Amino acid sequence: MKKKVDISEEAAKIWQQAKENLKELGQKTMNLAQKGEKEVVRASKVGKLQLDIVSINLKKENIFRLAGKRAHEMHSKKRHIESAKLASLFSQIDKLNQQIKATKAKIARLKKY
């Protein structure tokens, strides 16, 4: 004659272990989702900063174009170029270069983490 096996106790243990495993899995999934969200936020910040650099470079190109135009006008009329009249444009370019450098530093800091 075979012994009667009470499986309810064993099933309860298995069920309890399964619940604990599911809870742990849920927590790990939540942590992964939060890390993913942080990564998306960081990537969007880097992307925005890169677009800022593109915009600054476009401003620089316009200033270079304007400086060339002014230099050509001076050359055409007076046969020499007065650097003092171009100094404000060159100063603007220097400021834009500083902005680019600072923005690249921000990008580097964001990419570090």
C-alpha positions as CSV (number, residue, x, y, z in Angstrom):
1,M,0.0,0.0,0.0
2,K,1.3,3.4,-0.9
3,K,1.6,6.3,1.5
4,K,-0.6,9.2,1.1
5,V,1.4,12.3,0.2
6,D,0.3,15.6,1.4
7,I,1.3,17.9,-1.4
8,S,-0.4,21.0,-0.1
9,E,2.5,21.8,2.2
10,E,5.0,21.4,-0.7
11,A,2.8,23.4,-3.0
12,A,2.7,26.2,-0.5
13,K,6.5,26.3,-0.2
14,I,6.8,26.4,-4.0
15,W,4.2,29.1,-4.3
16,Q,5.9,31.2,-1.6
17,Q,9.3,30.8,-3.4
18,A,7.6,31.8,-6.7
19,K,6.1,34.9,-5.2
20,E,9.5,35.9,-3.8
21,N,11.1,35.3,-7.2
22,L,8.5,37.3,-8.9
23,K,8.8,40.2,-6.4
24,E,12.6,40.2,-7.0
25,L,12.1,40.1,-10.7
26,G,9.7,43.0,-10.5
27,Q,12.2,45.0,-8.5
28,K,15.0,44.3,-11.0
29,T,12.7,45.3,-13.9
30,M,11.9,48.5,-12.2
31,N,15.5,49.3,-11.5
32,L,16.4,48.6,-15.1
33,A,13.5,50.8,-16.3
34,Q,14.8,53.7,-14.1
35,K,18.3,53.3,-15.4
36,G,16.9,53.3,-19.0
37,E,15.0,56.4,-18.3
38,K,18.1,58.2,-16.9
39,E,20.0,57.1,-19.9
40,V,17.4,58.5,-22.3
41,V,17.4,61.8,-20.3
42,R,21.1,62.0,-20.5
43,A,21.2,61.2,-24.2
44,S,18.6,63.9,-24.9
45,K,20.6,66.5,-22.9
46,V,23.7,65.6,-24.9
47,G,21.7,65.8,-28.2
48,K,20.4,69.2,-27.2
49,L,23.9,70.5,-26.4
50,Q,25.2,69.1,-29.7
51,L,22.5,71.1,-31.5
52,D,23.5,74.2,-29.5
53,I,27.0,73.7,-30.9
54,V,25.7,73.5,-34.4
55,S,23.7,76.7,-33.8
56,I,26.8,78.5,-32.4
57,N,28.8,77.4,-35.4
58,L,26.2,78.8,-37.8
59,K,26.4,82.1,-35.9
60,K,30.2,82.0,-36.3
61,E,29.9,81.3,-40.1
62,N,27.6,84.3,-40.4
63,I,30.0,86.5,-38.6
64,F,32.9,85.2,-40.7
65,R,30.9,86.0,-43.8
66,L,30.1,89.5,-42.5
67,A,33.8,90.1,-41.6
68,G,34.8,89.0,-45.1
69,K,32.2,91.3,-46.7
70,R,33.4,94.3,-44.6
71,A,37.0,93.6,-45.3
72,H,36.3,93.4,-49.0
73,E,34.4,96.7,-48.9
74,M,37.2,98.4,-47.0
75,H,39.7,97.0,-49.5
76,S,37.6,98.1,-52.5
77,K,37.2,101.7,-51.2
78,K,40.4,102.5,-49.4
79,R,42.8,99.8,-50.6
80,H,43.7,98.7,-47.0
81,I,41.8,96.9,-44.3
82,E,41.3,98.5,-40.9
83,S,41.4,95.8,-38.4
84,A,39.9,98.0,-35.7
85,K,36.6,98.1,-37.7
86,L,36.6,94.3,-37.7
87,A,37.6,93.9,-34.0
88,S,34.1,93.7,-32.7
89,L,33.3,90.8,-35.1
90,F,36.5,89.0,-34.1
91,S,35.5,89.5,-30.5
92,Q,32.1,87.9,-31.1
93,I,33.8,84.9,-32.7
94,D,36.1,84.5,-29.7
95,K,33.0,84.5,-27.4
96,L,31.3,82.0,-29.6
97,N,34.4,79.8,-29.5
98,Q,34.3,80.0,-25.7
99,Q,30.7,78.9,-25.7
100,I,31.5,76.0,-27.9
101,K,34.3,74.9,-25.6
102,A,32.1,75.2,-22.5
103,T,29.3,73.2,-24.2
104,K,31.7,70.5,-25.2
105,A,32.9,70.3,-21.6
106,K,29.2,69.9,-20.5
107,I,28.8,67.1,-23.0
108,A,32.0,65.4,-21.7
109,R,30.7,65.6,-18.1
110,L,27.3,64.1,-19.1
111,K,29.0,61.3,-21.0
112,K,31.2,60.4,-18.0
113,Y,28.3,59.3,-15.9
